[in-house]
Amino acid sequence: MSDSYTALTKQLSATIGGIRKDVPDAMKGFSAMAAGAMQAGVLDKKSKELIALAIGVAGHCKGCIGFHVKTLVALKVTREELAETLAVAIYMGGGPSLMYAAEAMQAFEEFSQE
C-alpha cells in the first residue's frame, strides 16, 4: 500500500503552490473551472466529489484520491457510499482500478482517524 495520504496531500499542496506562483493565470483558470464544476447544483457537493473520486481511481491518480477522499470525509461520506462508488470505478477500470480503490479505502480510513 501507499504511504500516508496526509503526507501526500500536504506535499502536493506545497508543490502546487509553487506551480501557482510560476503560472498564476493558468492556475487561476484551473481553480475557476474546479470551483464551477464542484459547486452544488442539481448534484450536491458530495455526489460531485464521489464522481471525481471514481474518475481518480479509474485514472490511477493517487493525488486525486487523496484530495477527494479528504474532502469526502469532511462532507461526512459513509463507508457504504464510498464502497459503492469504488465498485463503479472498479467496474469501469478493471483490475488496476481495484488496486487504486484499495488505496482510496486506505485514504478514507486514514482521514477518518484525524
C-alpha positions in Angstrom: 0.0 0.0 0.0 1.0 3.6 -0.3 2.5 5.9 2.3 0.4 8.4 4.3 -2.2 10.2 2.4 -2.0 13.1 4.9 1.7 13.5 4.0 1.0 13.0 0.2 -1.7 15.8 0.1 0.5 18.2 2.2 3.4 17.6 -0.1 1.4 18.0 -3.3 -0.3 21.2 -1.9 3.1 22.7 -1.3 4.3 21.8 -4.8 1.1 23.0 -6.4 1.6 26.3 -4.5 4.9 26.7 -6.3 3.2 25.9 -9.7 0.6 28.5 -8.8 3.4 31.1 -8.4 5.1 30.0 -11.6 2.0 30.1 -13.8 -0.7 32.1 -12.0 -3.0 32.7 -14.9 -3.2 29.0 -15.8 -3.8 28.1 -12.2 -6.5 30.7 -11.8 -8.2 29.2 -14.8 -7.9 25.7 -13.3 -9.2 26.9 -10.0 -12.2 28.7 -11.6 -13.0 25.5 -13.6 -12.8 23.4 -10.4 -15.0 25.8 -8.5 -17.6 25.9 -11.2 -17.7 22.2 -11.7 -17.8 21.3 -8.0 -20.3 23.9 -6.7 -23.7 22.4 -5.7 -26.4 22.4 -8.3 -28.7 19.7 -9.4 -26.0 17.4 -7.9 -24.8 18.1 -4.4 -21.1 18.6 -3.5 -20.8 15.1 -2.0 -22.2 13.5 -5.3 -19.7 15.5 -7.3 -16.8 14.5 -5.1 -17.8 10.9 -5.4 -17.8 11.2 -9.2 -14.4 12.9 -9.0 -13.0 10.1 -6.8 -14.3 7.4 -9.2 -12.5 9.2 -12.0 -9.4 9.5 -9.9 -9.5 5.8 -9.1 -10.1 4.8 -12.8 -7.4 7.2 -13.8 -4.9 5.8 -11.3 -4.2 9.1 -9.7 -3.1 8.9 -6.0 -3.1 12.7 -5.6 -6.7 12.8 -6.8 -7.6 10.0 -4.5 -6.1 11.8 -1.5 -7.7 15.2 -2.1 -11.1 13.9 -3.0 -11.3 11.4 -0.1 -10.1 14.1 2.3 -12.9 16.3 1.1 -15.4 13.5 1.2 -14.6 12.7 4.8 -15.2 16.4 5.6 -18.5 16.1 3.8 -19.4 13.1 6.1 -19.3 10.4 3.4 -20.2 7.0 4.8 -18.1 3.9 4.2 -21.0 2.5 2.3 -21.3 5.5 0.0 -17.6 5.3 -0.6 -17.6 1.5 -1.2 -20.5 1.7 -3.8 -18.6 4.5 -5.6 -15.5 2.4 -5.7 -17.4 -0.6 -7.0 -18.4 1.5 -10.1 -14.8 2.7 -10.5 -13.6 -0.9 -10.4 -16.3 -2.0 -12.9 -15.2 0.8 -15.3 -11.5 0.4 -14.8 -10.9 -3.4 -14.1 -8.2 -4.9 -12.0 -5.9 -1.9 -11.9 -8.7 0.2 -10.6 -9.2 -2.3 -7.9 -5.7 -1.6 -6.6 -6.5 2.2 -6.6 -9.9 1.5 -4.9 -7.9 -0.2 -2.1 -5.8 3.0 -1.9 -8.9 5.1 -1.7 -10.2 3.0 1.1 -6.9 3.3 2.9 -7.1 7.1 2.5 -10.6 7.0 3.9 -9.5 5.1 6.9 -6.6 7.5 7.5 -8.5 10.7 7.1 -11.4 9.4 9.2 -9.0 8.9 12.1 -7.8 12.6 12.0 
